[in-house]
Amino acid sequence: MPHIVKSGETINGIAQALGITPQQLLDANPIFKSHPDVIHPGDVLVIPGEETAGPPPAPSAPTTFTSRLAAIARDLHTRFHTIIESDPRLCGEIKQWTEDIGADFVSCTREPWSAVFVSWCVKRAGATADEFKFSKSHSVFVHKAIQNADSGTGVFRGREITAHAPKVGDIIQNNRNGATITFDFARHHEFYTSHSVIVVEIAHGPDGPIARCIGGNEGDSVRESQVPLTPHGFIRQRGHNPFICVIETLK
């Protein structure tokens, strides 16, 4: 099992408790090598030996729906990542996206539109309102997805990040503004501040596997980000703005 960093723990202390050297621990967790003195509660450390205990499960092939969803997000990134929300070209699209999901448009600059972006992409890919709860708030469709998972129904199911390795077409949710909302809180509450992105590729970065993601309202535009993964493909938790949930897409 990976080690979840607790308050007050250090690389040296964790290594000593495990009976290994700090260098061995850092070799198994290269993402922390550049700043070994800076780890946060909630960070996930792979235990040396476990990262080679067996190969990660082969990712399932994208479905027609998830391939389409990733392609839509990529296309919007290509078209708009060089311009910002106040530009009439992008603002006009944001207005259309908002109205297409059945919400009221207010402003491109005074109201967050990142959940609108995700909702519109999912709808454009072919999901229905019965399958996905299109919303201007990430927490709304995450809450519904967790309910689906709890009841074993639906094609969008909210999973804890330690229970599901993200794949193309999944949606990763995280805290924002320094909040520390947990999965259990998200299970029982529908409204809170958060952010989410669409996974468009699982790839290998310089420090290990990553999920390449695209989201809206990032730097006031449509931008790409990378989520570090463990050797077995699960999301590496972080201390600041920790990840909350990953929505598994079964459509």
Rosetta blueprint (number, residue, H / E / L):
1 M L
2 P L
3 H E
4 I E
5 V L
6 K L
7 S L
8 G L
9 E L
10 T L
11 I H
12 N H
13 G H
14 I H
15 A H
16 Q H
17 A H
18 L H
19 G L
20 I L
21 T L
22 P H
23 Q H
24 Q H
25 L H
26 L H
27 D H
28 A H
29 N L
30 P H
31 I H
32 F H
33 K L
34 S L
35 H L
36 P L
37 D L
38 V L
39 I L
40 H L
41 P L
42 G L
43 D L
44 V E
45 L E
46 V L
47 I L
48 P L
49 G L
50 E H
51 E H
52 T H
53 A L
54 G L
55 P L
56 P L
57 P L
58 A L
59 P L
60 S L
61 A L
62 P L
63 T L
64 T H
65 F H
66 T H
67 S H
68 R H
69 L H
70 A H
71 A H
72 I H
73 A H
74 R H
75 D H
76 L H
77 H H
78 T H
79 R H
80 F H
81 H L
82 T L
83 I L
84 I L
85 E L
86 S L
87 D L
88 P H
89 R H
90 L H
91 C H
92 G H
93 E H
94 I H
95 K H
96 Q H
97 W H
98 T H
99 E H
100 D H
101 I L
102 G L
103 A L
104 D L
105 F L
106 V L
107 S L
108 C L
109 T L
110 R L
111 E L
112 P L
113 W L
114 S H
115 A H
116 V H
117 F H
118 V H
119 S H
120 W H
121 C H
122 V H
123 K H
124 R H
125 A H
126 G L
127 A L
128 T L
129 A L
130 D L
131 E L
132 F L
133 K L
134 F L
135 S L
136 K L
137 S L
138 H H
139 S H
140 V H
141 F H
142 V H
143 H H
144 K H
145 A H
146 I H
147 Q H
148 N H
149 A H
150 D H
151 S H
152 G L
153 T L
154 G L
155 V L
156 F E
157 R E
158 G E
159 R E
160 E L
161 I L
162 T L
163 A L
164 H L
165 A L
166 P L
167 K L
168 V L
169 G L
170 D L
171 I E
172 I E
173 Q E
174 N E
175 N L
176 R L
177 N L
178 G L
179 A L
180 T L
181 I L
182 T L
183 F H
184 D H
185 F H
186 A H
187 R H
188 H H
189 H L
190 E L
191 F L
192 Y L
193 T L
194 S L
195 H E
196 S E
197 V E
198 I E
199 V E
200 V E
201 E E
202 I E
203 A E
204 H E
205 G E
206 P L
207 D L
208 G E
209 P E
210 I E
211 A E
212 R E
213 C E
214 I E
215 G E
216 G E
217 N E
218 E E
219 G L
220 D L
221 S E
222 V E
223 R E
224 E E
225 S E
226 Q E
227 V E
228 P E
229 L E
230 T L
231 P L
232 H L
233 G L
234 F L
235 I E
236 R L
237 Q L
238 R L
239 G L
240 H L
241 N L
242 P L
243 F E
244 I E
245 C E
246 V E
247 I E
248 E E
249 T E
250 L L
251 K L
